[in-house]
Amino acid sequence: MARRHIIRRVHPAAELNITAFMNLMVVLVPFLLMTAVFSHITILDLNLPPPGSDAKQPKKPPFELRLTIRSKMLVLSDNQGGLIKRIPQKNKAHNYALLKQTLKQIKARFPDKTALTILAEQSTRYDDLIQVMDASRSYQTLYEGEQVYAELFPNISIGDAAKQ
């Protein structure tokens, strides 16, 4: 019997040349990042009536507290009695201390209410809006000898103020 010998030829490992591909990626990735459109997602929390319920308005709407940020003053009002208080500026800045004090008095009269609608003019500065929100959410007080934060109106909605 004759033996057959299989001769295997050893092929050298092929060298992979990816230089051209890397050059393409170096140019393509920054271009794609610069031209990408990043989308902004906004979530609106809407309270809709349950299905099958009548769309009739209640005879007396629930109490809603509104705070309007004007350029020269803060205006507190509600939907039942109208104007509560105008808080003028003090030293060319909004008087957040008087706002907080007034909101404490309102909270004492309506302890179960937690909602506040802040209406801002188009020219309202972002810092003013944040300061008003901070003053409206809570305040520091002493409770059993410790500094604690008491709740005022933490459920804040934001909208555009009507033009004067």
C-alpha positions as a LaTeX table, in Angstrom:
\begin{tabular}{lrrr}
\hline
Residue & $x$ (\AA) & $y$ (\AA) & $z$ (\AA) \\
\hline
Met1 & 0.00 & 0.00 & 0.00 \\
Ala2 & 1.24 & 3.25 & $-0.98$ \\
Arg3 & 0.98 & 6.04 & 1.42 \\
Arg4 & $-0.19$ & 9.29 & 0.27 \\
His5 & 1.32 & 12.24 & 1.89 \\
Ile6 & $-0.66$ & 15.35 & 2.04 \\
Ile7 & 1.54 & 18.31 & 1.87 \\
Arg8 & 0.12 & 21.36 & 3.49 \\
Arg9 & 1.49 & 24.62 & 2.50 \\
Val10 & 1.79 & 27.11 & 5.27 \\
His11 & 0.37 & 30.44 & 4.21 \\
Pro12 & 1.68 & 33.48 & 6.00 \\
Ala13 & $-0.93$ & 35.36 & 8.05 \\
Ala14 & $-2.58$ & 38.05 & 6.02 \\
Glu15 & $-1.99$ & 41.51 & 7.37 \\
Leu16 & $-5.16$ & 43.55 & 7.73 \\
Asn17 & $-4.75$ & 47.09 & 6.48 \\
Ile18 & $-7.39$ & 49.28 & 8.20 \\
Thr19 & $-5.66$ & 52.60 & 7.75 \\
Ala20 & $-8.10$ & 53.79 & 5.12 \\
Phe21 & $-11.06$ & 52.75 & 7.27 \\
Met22 & $-9.65$ & 54.56 & 10.31 \\
Asn23 & $-9.13$ & 57.71 & 8.25 \\
Leu24 & $-12.75$ & 57.53 & 7.16 \\
Met25 & $-13.94$ & 57.17 & 10.78 \\
Val26 & $-11.79$ & 60.10 & 11.94 \\
Val27 & $-13.56$ & 62.34 & 9.44 \\
Leu28 & $-17.03$ & 60.80 & 9.59 \\
Val29 & $-17.63$ & 60.64 & 13.37 \\
Pro30 & $-17.08$ & 64.37 & 14.10 \\
Phe31 & $-19.14$ & 65.28 & 11.04 \\
Leu32 & $-22.05$ & 63.13 & 12.21 \\
Leu33 & $-21.83$ & 64.52 & 15.75 \\
Met34 & $-21.84$ & 68.11 & 14.49 \\
Thr35 & $-24.84$ & 67.60 & 12.24 \\
Ala36 & $-26.89$ & 65.50 & 14.67 \\
Val37 & $-30.14$ & 67.01 & 15.88 \\
Phe38 & $-30.70$ & 66.40 & 19.54 \\
Ser39 & $-34.37$ & 66.24 & 20.39 \\
His40 & $-35.88$ & 67.79 & 23.49 \\
Ile41 & $-38.67$ & 65.91 & 25.20 \\
Thr42 & $-41.21$ & 67.87 & 27.19 \\
Ile43 & $-43.72$ & 66.19 & 29.45 \\
Leu44 & $-46.92$ & 67.94 & 30.37 \\
Asp45 & $-48.93$ & 66.62 & 33.29 \\
Leu46 & $-52.58$ & 67.03 & 32.37 \\
Asn47 & $-55.52$ & 66.30 & 34.61 \\
Leu48 & $-58.26$ & 65.13 & 32.30 \\
Pro49 & $-61.74$ & 64.12 & 33.41 \\
Pro50 & $-62.32$ & 60.38 & 33.60 \\
Pro51 & $-64.03$ & 58.75 & 30.62 \\
Gly52 & $-67.79$ & 58.84 & 30.72 \\
Ser53 & $-67.97$ & 61.77 & 33.12 \\
Asp54 & $-69.93$ & 64.87 & 32.28 \\
Ala55 & $-67.88$ & 67.75 & 30.96 \\
Lys56 & $-69.89$ & 70.20 & 33.05 \\
Gln57 & $-67.95$ & 72.62 & 35.19 \\
Pro58 & $-68.50$ & 72.46 & 38.94 \\
Lys59 & $-70.68$ & 75.24 & 40.29 \\
Lys60 & $-67.87$ & 76.65 & 42.41 \\
Pro61 & $-64.36$ & 76.09 & 41.06 \\
Pro62 & $-61.78$ & 74.87 & 43.58 \\
Phe63 & $-59.46$ & 77.37 & 45.21 \\
Glu64 & $-56.45$ & 78.17 & 43.02 \\
Leu65 & $-53.62$ & 80.37 & 44.21 \\
Arg66 & $-51.76$ & 82.39 & 41.56 \\
Leu67 & $-48.53$ & 84.35 & 41.78 \\
Thr68 & $-47.78$ & 86.71 & 38.90 \\
Ile69 & $-44.22$ & 87.94 & 38.46 \\
Arg70 & $-44.24$ & 91.48 & 37.06 \\
Ser71 & $-41.17$ & 93.62 & 36.41 \\
Lys72 & $-41.84$ & 95.93 & 39.39 \\
Met73 & $-43.86$ & 93.70 & 41.75 \\
Leu74 & $-45.18$ & 90.27 & 42.66 \\
Val75 & $-48.98$ & 89.90 & 42.60 \\
Leu76 & $-50.72$ & 87.22 & 44.67 \\
Ser77 & $-54.29$ & 86.42 & 43.67 \\
Asp78 & $-56.80$ & 83.60 & 43.62 \\
Asn79 & $-59.62$ & 82.56 & 41.34 \\
Gln80 & $-62.38$ & 83.30 & 43.86 \\
Gly81 & $-61.64$ & 86.61 & 45.55 \\
Gly82 & $-59.19$ & 88.10 & 43.07 \\
Leu83 & $-56.26$ & 90.15 & 44.34 \\
Ile84 & $-54.76$ & 89.06 & 47.65 \\
Lys85 & $-51.64$ & 91.21 & 47.85 \\
Arg86 & $-49.25$ & 93.23 & 45.72 \\
Ile87 & $-45.65$ & 92.91 & 46.86 \\
Pro88 & $-43.59$ & 95.83 & 45.51 \\
Gln89 & $-39.86$ & 95.65 & 44.92 \\
Lys90 & $-37.46$ & 96.49 & 47.72 \\
Asn91 & $-34.05$ & 97.92 & 46.81 \\
Lys92 & $-34.66$ & 97.22 & 43.08 \\
Ala93 & $-35.23$ & 93.49 & 43.75 \\
His94 & $-38.31$ & 91.42 & 44.45 \\
Asn95 & $-39.17$ & 91.14 & 48.14 \\
Tyr96 & $-38.97$ & 87.37 & 48.65 \\
Ala97 & $-39.13$ & 87.66 & 52.46 \\
Leu98 & $-42.52$ & 89.41 & 52.32 \\
Leu99 & $-43.68$ & 86.87 & 49.73 \\
Lys100 & $-42.76$ & 84.00 & 52.03 \\
Gln101 & $-44.47$ & 85.68 & 55.00 \\
Thr102 & $-47.67$ & 86.23 & 52.97 \\
Leu103 & $-47.63$ & 82.63 & 51.74 \\
Lys104 & $-47.30$ & 81.42 & 55.36 \\
Gln105 & $-50.47$ & 83.36 & 56.24 \\
Ile106 & $-52.32$ & 81.88 & 53.27 \\
Lys107 & $-51.11$ & 78.38 & 54.19 \\
Ala108 & $-52.45$ & 78.89 & 57.74 \\
Arg109 & $-55.90$ & 79.62 & 56.26 \\
Phe110 & $-55.76$ & 76.77 & 53.71 \\
Pro111 & $-53.54$ & 74.03 & 55.23 \\
Asp112 & $-54.70$ & 71.34 & 52.79 \\
Lys113 & $-53.77$ & 73.30 & 49.64 \\
Thr114 & $-50.40$ & 72.53 & 48.07 \\
Ala115 & $-50.75$ & 73.91 & 44.54 \\
Leu116 & $-49.53$ & 77.27 & 43.29 \\
Thr117 & $-49.52$ & 78.62 & 39.74 \\
Ile118 & $-46.67$ & 80.99 & 38.90 \\
Leu119 & $-47.35$ & 83.26 & 35.93 \\
Ala120 & $-44.29$ & 85.02 & 34.55 \\
Glu121 & $-43.93$ & 87.79 & 32.00 \\
Gln122 & $-41.82$ & 87.18 & 28.91 \\
Ser123 & $-39.05$ & 89.44 & 30.26 \\
Thr124 & $-38.81$ & 87.66 & 33.63 \\
Arg125 & $-35.26$ & 86.65 & 34.47 \\
Tyr126 & $-34.58$ & 82.98 & 35.13 \\
Asp127 & $-33.04$ & 83.78 & 38.51 \\
Asp128 & $-36.19$ & 85.64 & 39.60 \\
Leu129 & $-38.33$ & 82.65 & 38.63 \\
Ile130 & $-36.14$ & 80.26 & 40.62 \\
Gln131 & $-36.10$ & 82.58 & 43.65 \\
Val132 & $-39.91$ & 82.80 & 43.60 \\
Met133 & $-40.19$ & 79.01 & 43.30 \\
Asp134 & $-37.81$ & 78.50 & 46.22 \\
Ala135 & $-39.69$ & 81.00 & 48.38 \\
Ser136 & $-43.01$ & 79.34 & 47.53 \\
Arg137 & $-42.10$ & 75.71 & 48.25 \\
Ser138 & $-41.07$ & 75.74 & 51.90 \\
Tyr139 & $-39.63$ & 77.76 & 54.75 \\
Gln140 & $-37.28$ & 77.09 & 57.66 \\
Thr141 & $-38.66$ & 76.99 & 61.17 \\
Leu142 & $-37.77$ & 75.67 & 64.60 \\
Tyr143 & $-39.50$ & 72.47 & 65.65 \\
Glu144 & $-38.56$ & 70.94 & 69.00 \\
Gly145 & $-35.29$ & 72.85 & 68.98 \\
Glu146 & $-34.23$ & 71.77 & 65.48 \\
Gln147 & $-34.24$ & 73.63 & 62.17 \\
Val148 & $-36.76$ & 71.96 & 59.85 \\
Tyr149 & $-38.35$ & 72.84 & 56.54 \\
Ala150 & $-42.11$ & 73.34 & 56.62 \\
Glu151 & $-44.14$ & 72.90 & 53.46 \\
Leu152 & $-45.87$ & 75.84 & 51.81 \\
Phe153 & $-46.94$ & 75.18 & 48.21 \\
Pro154 & $-44.65$ & 72.51 & 46.68 \\
Asn155 & $-46.87$ & 71.65 & 43.68 \\
Ile156 & $-45.91$ & 74.47 & 41.34 \\
Ser157 & $-47.24$ & 75.04 & 37.84 \\
Ile158 & $-45.71$ & 77.64 & 35.52 \\
Gly159 & $-47.41$ & 79.70 & 32.83 \\
Asp160 & $-47.30$ & 82.98 & 30.93 \\
Ala161 & $-48.69$ & 86.08 & 32.59 \\
Ala162 & $-51.29$ & 88.16 & 30.80 \\
Lys163 & $-49.97$ & 91.40 & 29.36 \\
Gln164 & $-50.86$ & 94.53 & 31.27 \\
\hline
\end{tabular}
